[in-house]
Amino acid sequence: MSELRANIHPKAKIGSNVTIEPFSTIYEDVEIGDGTWIGPNVTIMDGARIGKNCKIFPGAVISAVPQDLKYAGEVTTTVIGDNTVIRECVTINKGTVDRMTTKVGSNCLLMAYVHVAHDCELGNNIILANCVNLAGHITIEDHAILEGLVAVQQFVTIGKHSFIAGGSLVRKNVPPYIKAAREPLSYVGVNSIGLKRRGMADQTIKEIEDAYRLLYVMNDTTAKGVSDIENNMPQSDTISEILHFIKGSEKGIMRGKNV
């Protein structure tokens, strides 16, 4: 472990082969997994639980107290999975009494100036491009990609394998497997290229396209679209997953094509 000119609390739990570059500060209640690299001028505060082989670049602040006036000093955490890369000046706040933790999964990439607020839960293999801002209590499922300058409202859920275009404002839940763009945020197609790259079968992709065509193109209300999917399509695990997401979206889902 390299710790020259770094400020590391003696009770912090540091794994093997960890590099901590100069002028970084590691607080007492911190755990860092084997093989992780902490760049210069990084601040890792109480409650941080960082996995193995992560890379955290200069200026990042991990597990600072929430920017939430209701936070009353409860002991909460920030959990980061293995092999995740956190670029320059990313800020990730710890949880509040709601979820008690903020989570970022494994194999994620958070580009420069991303902000992840309290009680967010991010799955695995997620990419947040530069200056993405997440309000509190947001859930992002596996393999989602948010392009630069996307801003997401609190309590929103973004489904797995979805793709959100740069500069978008996300105010409603985004179902899985789709591309979203425009203002207000609208359905612009299925993320078929991303799904093919991840090895999804062509037949499954076609099922997804057919389902969203019924939901967003052929019907003018979500209820009618859901009914058509249930009554006019062969049911499969993927279709059931889409329907479960839509029916469980108390905030509602984003709209169809804004033509």
N, C-alpha and C positions, 0 to 999 in steps of 0.2 A: 504493500500500500504506500503510495506516494502522498505525503501530507505536508511537504515543505511549505511554510508560510500560509498554510490553511488553518482555520480555526475549527477544530473538531472536538466536541464534548467527549470526555473520556468514557462516558457511559453509552455513547452511541454504538450500535451493533453494526460493525463493518465486516463484510465478507472477505474472502481471499481474492487476491489479484485485483483489488479495487484501486483505481487511480483517482485521487482527489487533487486537482490542480490548485495553484496558489490563489489565495484571497477568497476561497470559498468558505462558507460557514455551515457547519453541520450541528444541529441542535441535539439535545440529550435524547429525546424519545424518537429516535430515527433508526431504521433498519435498512441497510443497503446490501443487495445480493452480490454474489461472486461475479467478478469480471466486469463490473459496471465502471464506466468512466464518467467522472464528474468534472466538467470543464472549469476554467477560472471564473471567479466572481459569481458563483452559483450559491443560492441560499436555500437550504433544506431545513424546514422547521419542524417542530414537534408534531408527531403523528404520521410522519411520512414512512411508508413501507414500499421500498423500491426493489424490484425484482433483479434477476440476473442479466448480465450482458446488456444493460441499458446504456444509452449515451445521452448526457444532459449537457447542453451547450451553454456558453456564457450568458449571464444575465437572467437565467431562469430562477423563478421563486416557486418552490414546491411546498404545499401544506401550510400556507399562511392562513390566518383566521378568516372566516367568511366575511364578505362584504354584505352582511345581512344584519339589520338592526335588532332582529329577534335573537341573534346568537348570544347566549348567556354564559359562555365559557365552558360548555360541556366538552368532555374529552372525546374527540373524534379523530378520524384518520383520513389520510390520502393514500390510496393503494395503487401502485403502478406495476403492471405485469412484466414479464421477461421480454428482452429484445426490443424494447420500445425506445424510440428516438425522440427526444424533446429538444427542439432547436432554440435559437436565441430568444431571450426575453419572454418565454412562455410563462404564464402564471396559472397555477392550479391551486384552488382553495380547498381546505379540508371541509368535511361535512358538518351538518347541524343535527339537531335532534330528529329531523325528518327521516333521514336514512343513516345517519351517524358516520357516513363515509362518502368520499368522492373516489370513483374508481376509473382507471384507465387500463384497458386490457393489455394483452401481449401483442408484440409485432405491430404496434401502432407507430404512426409518424405524425407528430404535431409540429408543424412548421412555425417559423418565427412569428412572435407576437400573438399567438393563440392565447385566448383566455378561457379556462374551464372553471366555472363557478361551483359553489358548494352543492353537494348532493347529486352531481351528475354521475351517470354510470355509462361508461363507454366500453363496448365489447372489444373483440380482437380484430386485428388487421384493418384498422380504421385509419384513414388519412384525413387530417384537417389541414388545409393549406393556409397560407399566410393570412394573419389577421382575422381568422374565424373567431367569433365571440359567442360563447354559450352562456346563457343565463342559468339560474339555479334549477335543480331538479329535472334535468333533461336526461333522456335515455337515448343512446345511439347504439344500434345493433351491429353485429359483425359485418365487416367488409364495406361499410358505408364510406363514401367519399364526399367531402364538402370542399368546394373550391374556395378561392380566396375571397375574403370580405363577407362571407356568409354570416348572418346574425340570426340566432335562434332564440325564440321567446321561451320563458320558463314553463316547465311541465310538459314540454313537447316530447314526443317519441318519434325517432327517425328509424324506419325499418331497415333490415339488413339488405346489403347489396344495392342500396339506393345511391343515386348520384345527384348532387344539388349544384347547380351552376353558380359561378362566381357572382358575388354581389346580391344574392337573394336574401329576402327576409322571410323567415320561416315562422309562421304563427299558428299553424295547424299540424297535426300529425302527418307524416309522410309514409305511405305504405311501402312495404318491401319491394325490391326489384325494379323500381322505376327511376326515370329521370325527371327532375323538376327544375323549372326555370320560370322567367317572366315575373311581372308584378301586377296583381297579386300572384303568389306562387301557384303554379299550375302544372298539371301533368303534361309532359311533352313526349312520352314514349316509354318503352321498357329499356332498361339498361342491358340490352342484349350483348353488346360488345364486352362489357365487364363480365357478364355471366359466362360467355364463351371462353374468355381468358381463364376463368376459374374452373373450367371443365364441366359446366352444366350441359346436359344432353339437349340436342336441338328440339326434341319432342317436348321436353319440360319447358323450354323457353317459349315454344309455340303455345302451350297451355297458359302460361303467364300472359302472353300477348292477347290471347283470346279473352281471358278473364278481364283484363283492364280495358279492352275494347268495349266489352259490355258495360263495365262500370263507368267509364269516362267518356266514351264516344257515342254509344248507342242509347244511353239513357241520360235524363237531365236531373235525376236525383240519386243520391247514394242508395236509398232504400230500394228503388226500382232496379238499380244495377246489381245489388246484392241478391235480390230475388231472382233475376235472370241467371246469374252465375250458379245459384243453387239449383235452379229448375232446368236449365238448358245446357249445362256442361257436365261431362264426366267428372266425378269427384276423385281427387287424389290428395296425397299429403300436402303437396304444394298449394293446391287450391284451398284446402282446409286452413292452411297457415295464413293465407291472404284474408280469408273470411274472418278468421279469429282476430286478426289485427284490426280489421275495419270495425267489427262489432264491439271490440274492446276499447275503441277510441272515444273516450268521453268528451274530449275537446273537439271531436270531429276531425275529418281528414281534409287535406288540401283539395282544391277544386279541380275540375277538368280543364280542358284546353281553353285558354283565354285567347280566342281568335279575334 
